[in-house]
Amino acid sequence: MGQRPPSKMFLEAAEAPEAVARQFAANRVVVGKIAARLQRFKPRAVVTGARGSSDNAATFAKYLIETRSSVLTSSTGLSVSSVYATQQQLDGVVFLAISQSGRSPDLLASVEAAKAGGAFVIAIVNDTASPLASLAHEVLPLHAGKETSVAATKTYLASVAAIADLVAAWTGDDALSDALSRLPDQMTTAWYCDWSAAVTRLKSARDLYTVGRGFGYGAAQEAALKFKETCGLHAEAFSSAEVQHGPMALVKQGFPVLMLSQRDETHSGLENLASAFVTKGADVLTAGFSVAGAIALPSVEAHPATEPILLAQSFYRMIDTLAQARGFDPDLPPNLNKVTETI
C-alpha cells in the first residue's frame, strides 16, 4: 500500500510560519493604531473571552499582558452573559475576544454585554466578515487563511502571534518586537524538530499530564486539548505549581508527562518538578530543557515569550503522527465540528 497522504491538519500547521509572516506584514498599521488607543485608554483591566484553542491563546495573553503592562487580565465566564444574562460593569476595561470563526453565540452575547457595560472591545479573529468583527470597536485580523481541519493549528499559532505583536507595540517592548521579526523563520525550524520519541512513548498511553508555567501554560493547555481531540488520549494540563497540589498523587511508575518550558524565571521550577516526576518513576518528556532520566525533545531557543509558540509548532507535527499511529484521523475528531456554536 502507498503512503497515506498528509492530513489537512498537518498541511495547515505547516502553513503557520507563512501565515504569521503574512499577518505581521498586513497588520503593521492596525497594530500601531490599536496600541496607540490602548496607551491613551490606560485600561484598569483586560477581560478575555474565548473557547477551545482560542481560550488557550487567552491564557498566553494573560501572562504576557500582566507581565508586560502590569494590567490585571482575567478570563470571563461566557455563560454569565449568554445564560445568566447578567450585565457586568466594565467601564475602563478592555474586552479581548479571540475566535477563529467569530460566530459562537455565547461569545457574541458576551461581547454585546461587554459593550453595553462600557468595555472597549478588541476582536482577534480570522474571519473579518464575521458577526464578532462587526461588533468589535477594533479588529486585529489573523490573516491565517482558510482552516478546514476541525482541530485548530495555524489559527492558534496566529492568535498567540497577534497577541504578542499587539502587546509589544502597546508596551513599547523593543526586545519582544525584535524577537517577533525572527519568529516566522524560527517556526519553520521548529516544524522540523524531531519529536518522534514522543510518538514512540505515547502510542499506547491512556492518560497523561501536560505541564507548563507562565507564558508556556497556554501551550500546555493546547497540547492537552489536541491529545483529546485527535488521539483519543485523556490528557490534563497543569501549571507546574498547581500539579503539586493534589494531581501529583496520580503519578506512578510509567505515568507519562509532557513538560514544556520557556527559558525564563519559571525554568528552574520546571526542571525541579521534572526530576521529581522521574524519581516517582514517571515517563517524562521535556521540551525546552533536559533533566537526567527524562526524554528530551529538541526545541528552538528564542525569546521567552515566543518559545511557547515554537514548542506548539513542533508539537503539532508530532501530534499528527501520533494520531495516525493510534489509528485516528486527525481531520475527523469524533463528535466535533469546526464551528462550535455553544450558548
C-alpha positions as CSV (number, residue, x, y, z in Angstrom):
1,M,0.0,0.0,0.0
2,G,1.1,3.6,-0.7
3,Q,1.9,6.1,2.0
4,R,-1.1,7.9,3.4
5,P,-1.4,11.5,2.2
6,P,-0.7,14.3,4.7
7,S,-3.7,15.2,6.8
8,K,-5.3,18.7,6.5
9,M,-4.2,19.3,10.0
10,F,-0.6,18.6,9.0
11,L,-0.7,20.8,6.0
12,E,-2.4,23.7,7.8
13,A,0.1,23.5,10.7
14,A,2.9,23.6,8.2
15,E,1.5,26.8,6.7
16,A,1.7,28.6,10.1
17,P,5.1,30.3,9.6
18,E,3.9,31.8,6.3
19,A,0.6,32.8,7.9
20,V,2.3,34.6,10.8
21,A,4.7,36.4,8.4
22,R,1.7,37.5,6.3
23,Q,-0.1,38.7,9.5
24,F,2.8,40.8,10.7
25,A,3.1,42.5,7.4
26,A,-0.6,43.1,6.9
27,N,-1.3,44.2,10.4
28,R,1.5,46.8,10.9
29,V,-0.7,49.8,10.6
30,V,-3.7,48.4,12.6
31,V,-1.5,47.1,15.4
32,G,0.0,50.6,15.7
33,K,-3.4,52.1,15.8
34,I,-4.8,49.8,18.5
35,A,-1.6,50.1,20.5
36,A,-1.9,53.9,20.5
37,R,-5.5,53.7,21.5
38,L,-4.6,51.4,24.4
39,Q,-1.9,53.8,25.5
40,R,-4.5,56.6,25.6
41,F,-7.2,54.4,27.2
42,K,-5.0,53.2,30.1
43,P,-7.3,50.2,30.9
44,R,-7.8,49.2,34.5
45,A,-8.2,45.6,33.5
46,V,-8.3,43.3,30.5
47,V,-11.0,40.6,30.2
48,T,-10.6,37.8,27.7
49,G,-13.5,35.9,26.1
50,A,-12.8,32.7,24.1
51,R,-13.4,29.0,23.8
52,G,-11.2,26.0,22.9
53,S,-7.9,26.7,21.3
54,S,-8.7,30.4,21.4
55,D,-9.1,30.2,25.2
56,N,-5.6,28.6,25.4
57,A,-4.3,31.6,23.4
58,A,-6.1,33.8,26.0
59,T,-4.1,32.1,28.8
60,F,-0.9,33.2,26.9
61,A,-2.4,36.7,26.7
62,K,-3.0,36.8,30.4
63,Y,0.6,36.1,31.3
64,L,2.1,38.4,28.6
65,I,-0.2,41.3,29.3
66,E,0.2,41.1,33.1
67,T,4.0,40.8,33.0
68,R,4.5,43.5,30.3
69,S,1.8,46.1,31.3
70,S,1.0,45.2,34.9
71,V,-2.7,45.3,33.9
72,L,-4.8,42.7,35.6
73,T,-6.0,40.2,33.0
74,S,-8.7,37.5,33.5
75,S,-10.9,35.2,31.5
76,T,-14.6,35.8,31.7
77,G,-17.2,33.1,32.1
78,L,-19.2,33.5,28.8
79,S,-22.3,32.0,30.4
80,V,-22.5,35.0,32.8
81,S,-23.9,36.9,29.8
82,S,-25.2,34.2,27.5
83,V,-27.1,32.1,30.1
84,Y,-27.4,34.2,33.2
85,A,-28.0,37.4,31.3
86,T,-26.0,39.4,33.9
87,Q,-24.9,42.9,33.0
88,Q,-21.4,43.5,34.1
89,Q,-19.9,46.9,34.8
90,L,-16.8,47.1,32.6
91,D,-16.0,50.8,32.3
92,G,-12.3,51.3,31.8
93,V,-11.9,47.6,30.8
94,V,-10.6,46.1,27.5
95,F,-12.6,43.1,26.4
96,L,-10.3,40.9,24.2
97,A,-12.4,38.5,22.2
98,I,-10.4,35.7,20.5
99,S,-12.0,33.5,17.9
100,Q,-11.3,31.7,14.6
101,S,-14.8,31.9,13.2
102,G,-16.3,34.8,15.2
103,R,-19.7,33.1,15.2
104,S,-20.1,31.3,18.6
105,P,-23.4,32.6,20.1
106,D,-22.1,32.7,23.7
107,L,-19.0,34.8,22.7
108,L,-21.2,37.2,20.7
109,A,-23.5,37.6,23.7
110,S,-20.6,38.3,26.0
111,V,-19.2,40.9,23.5
112,E,-22.6,42.6,23.3
113,A,-22.9,42.7,27.1
114,A,-19.3,44.0,27.4
115,K,-20.0,46.8,25.1
116,A,-23.2,47.7,27.0
117,G,-21.2,47.6,30.2
118,G,-18.7,50.2,28.9
119,A,-15.9,48.0,27.7
120,F,-13.5,48.7,24.8
121,V,-13.8,45.6,22.6
122,I,-10.9,44.2,20.5
123,A,-11.6,41.2,18.4
124,I,-8.7,38.9,17.3
125,V,-10.4,36.9,14.6
126,N,-9.7,35.0,11.4
127,D,-13.0,35.8,9.7
128,T,-13.2,39.6,9.3
129,A,-16.7,39.2,7.8
130,S,-18.0,37.5,11.0
131,P,-20.5,38.9,13.5
132,L,-17.8,39.3,16.0
133,A,-15.8,41.5,13.8
134,S,-18.9,43.7,13.2
135,L,-19.5,44.0,16.9
136,A,-15.9,45.0,18.0
137,H,-14.5,48.5,18.3
138,E,-11.3,47.3,16.8
139,V,-10.4,44.2,14.8
140,L,-7.0,42.5,14.7
141,P,-7.2,40.0,11.8
142,L,-5.3,36.7,12.0
143,H,-4.7,36.5,8.2
144,A,-4.3,32.7,8.6
145,G,-6.3,31.8,5.5
146,K,-8.9,29.1,5.4
147,E,-8.6,26.4,8.0
148,T,-10.6,23.3,7.3
149,S,-9.3,20.7,9.8
150,V,-11.5,20.6,12.9
151,A,-8.5,20.7,15.2
152,A,-7.2,24.2,15.0
153,T,-3.4,24.7,14.5
154,K,-2.4,27.6,12.4
155,T,-5.2,29.8,13.8
156,Y,-4.0,29.1,17.4
157,L,-0.4,30.0,16.4
158,A,-1.6,33.1,14.5
159,S,-3.7,34.1,17.6
160,V,-0.8,34.0,20.0
161,A,1.5,35.7,17.5
162,A,-1.1,38.5,17.1
163,I,-1.4,38.9,20.9
164,A,2.4,39.1,21.2
165,D,2.6,41.7,18.3
166,L,-0.1,43.9,19.9
167,V,1.4,43.7,23.4
168,A,4.9,44.5,22.2
169,A,3.5,47.6,20.4
170,W,1.3,48.6,23.3
171,T,4.0,48.4,25.9
172,G,6.9,49.5,23.8
173,D,8.8,46.2,24.3
174,D,11.5,46.5,21.6
175,A,13.1,43.2,22.6
176,L,9.9,41.4,22.0
177,S,9.3,43.2,18.7
178,D,12.7,42.2,17.6
179,A,12.1,38.6,18.6
180,L,8.8,38.6,16.6
181,S,10.7,39.7,13.5
182,R,12.5,36.3,13.7
183,L,9.5,34.3,14.6
184,P,8.3,33.0,11.2
185,D,11.8,31.6,10.3
186,Q,12.1,30.1,13.7
187,M,8.7,28.5,13.4
188,T,9.9,26.8,10.2
189,T,12.9,25.4,12.1
190,A,10.7,24.3,14.9
191,W,8.4,22.4,12.5
192,Y,11.3,20.1,11.6
193,C,12.3,19.3,15.2
194,D,12.2,15.6,15.6
195,W,9.7,14.6,18.3
196,S,9.4,11.0,17.2
197,A,10.5,9.8,20.6
198,A,7.2,11.2,22.0
199,V,5.2,9.2,19.4
200,T,7.0,6.0,20.4
201,R,6.3,6.6,24.1
202,L,2.7,7.8,23.8
203,K,1.4,5.4,21.1
204,S,-0.1,3.1,23.7
205,A,-0.7,5.6,26.5
206,R,-4.2,6.0,28.1
207,D,-3.6,9.1,30.3
208,L,-1.0,11.8,30.7
209,Y,-0.3,15.2,32.1
210,T,0.9,18.2,30.2
211,V,2.7,20.8,32.3
212,G,3.9,24.4,31.7
213,R,4.0,27.6,33.6
214,G,3.7,31.3,32.8
215,F,3.9,32.0,29.1
216,G,4.1,28.3,28.5
217,Y,1.0,27.3,30.4
218,G,-1.3,28.1,27.4
219,A,0.8,25.8,25.2
220,A,0.4,23.0,27.8
221,Q,-3.4,23.5,27.7
222,E,-3.4,23.5,23.9
223,A,-1.3,20.3,23.9
224,A,-3.8,18.6,26.3
225,L,-6.7,19.6,24.1
226,K,-5.1,18.2,21.0
227,F,-4.3,14.9,22.7
228,K,-8.0,14.6,23.4
229,E,-9.3,15.9,20.1
230,T,-7.0,14.0,17.7
231,C,-5.7,10.9,19.6
232,G,-8.5,9.8,21.9
233,L,-6.0,10.2,24.8
234,H,-7.1,11.6,28.1
235,A,-4.8,14.5,29.0
236,E,-4.9,17.1,31.7
237,A,-2.9,20.4,31.6
238,F,-1.5,21.8,34.8
239,S,0.7,24.7,35.9
240,S,4.0,23.3,37.3
241,A,2.9,24.8,40.6
242,E,-0.7,23.5,40.6
243,V,0.2,19.9,39.7
244,Q,1.9,19.6,43.1
245,H,-1.4,20.4,45.0
246,G,-3.1,17.0,44.6
247,P,-2.6,15.8,41.0
248,M,0.9,14.5,41.9
249,A,-0.9,11.7,43.8
250,L,-1.8,10.0,40.5
251,V,1.8,10.0,39.2
252,K,3.2,6.5,39.4
253,Q,5.5,4.1,37.6
254,G,5.2,4.6,33.8
255,F,2.8,7.6,34.0
256,P,3.6,9.8,31.0
257,V,4.2,13.6,31.5
258,L,4.9,16.1,28.7
259,M,6.6,19.2,30.1
260,L,7.0,22.4,28.1
261,S,9.3,25.2,29.3
262,Q,10.5,28.6,28.0
263,R,13.8,29.9,29.3
264,D,12.7,32.4,31.9
265,E,12.1,32.7,35.6
266,T,9.9,29.6,35.6
267,H,12.6,27.3,34.1
268,S,14.3,26.1,37.3
269,G,11.0,25.2,38.8
270,L,10.1,23.0,35.9
271,E,13.5,21.3,36.0
272,N,13.0,20.5,39.7
273,L,9.5,19.2,39.0
274,A,10.7,17.0,36.1
275,S,13.3,15.5,38.4
276,A,10.6,14.8,41.0
277,F,8.5,13.1,38.3
278,V,11.5,11.0,37.3
279,T,12.1,9.9,40.9
280,K,8.4,8.7,41.1
281,G,9.0,6.5,38.0
282,A,7.1,8.7,35.6
283,D,7.9,8.6,31.9
284,V,8.9,12.3,31.4
285,L,9.2,14.0,28.1
286,T,10.7,17.5,28.2
287,A,10.8,20.3,25.6
288,G,12.8,23.4,26.2
289,F,15.1,21.7,28.8
290,S,16.5,18.4,29.8
291,V,17.0,16.5,33.1
292,A,18.5,13.2,33.9
293,G,16.1,10.3,33.4
294,A,13.8,12.2,31.1
295,I,13.4,12.1,27.3
296,A,14.5,15.5,25.9
297,L,12.7,16.7,22.8
298,P,14.5,19.2,20.6
299,S,13.5,22.8,20.7
300,V,14.4,26.2,19.2
301,E,15.9,28.7,21.7
302,A,14.4,32.2,21.4
303,H,12.8,35.0,23.4
304,P,10.9,33.5,26.4
305,A,7.6,34.9,25.1
306,T,8.0,33.3,21.7
307,E,9.4,30.0,22.7
308,P,5.9,28.6,23.6
309,I,4.8,29.4,20.1
310,L,7.8,27.4,18.7
311,L,7.1,24.5,21.1
312,A,3.5,24.4,19.9
313,Q,4.6,24.3,16.3
314,S,6.9,21.3,17.0
315,F,4.1,19.7,18.9
316,Y,1.6,19.9,16.1
317,R,3.8,17.9,13.7
318,M,4.2,15.2,16.4
319,I,0.5,15.0,17.3
320,D,-0.5,14.4,13.7
321,T,1.9,11.5,13.5
322,L,0.7,10.2,16.9
323,A,-2.9,10.4,16.0
324,Q,-2.4,8.2,12.9
325,A,-0.2,5.8,14.8
326,R,-3.1,5.4,17.3
327,G,-5.5,4.7,14.4
328,F,-7.2,8.1,14.4
329,D,-7.9,10.5,11.5
330,P,-6.7,13.9,12.9
331,D,-9.0,15.7,10.5
332,L,-12.2,14.0,11.8
333,P,-12.2,14.0,15.6
334,P,-15.3,12.1,16.8
335,N,-18.3,14.2,17.9
336,L,-16.8,17.6,16.9
337,N,-17.5,20.2,14.3
338,K,-15.3,23.0,13.0
339,V,-17.5,25.8,14.4
340,T,-18.9,25.0,17.8
341,E,-22.0,27.1,18.5
342,T,-22.3,27.0,22.3
343,I,-24.8,29.2,24.1
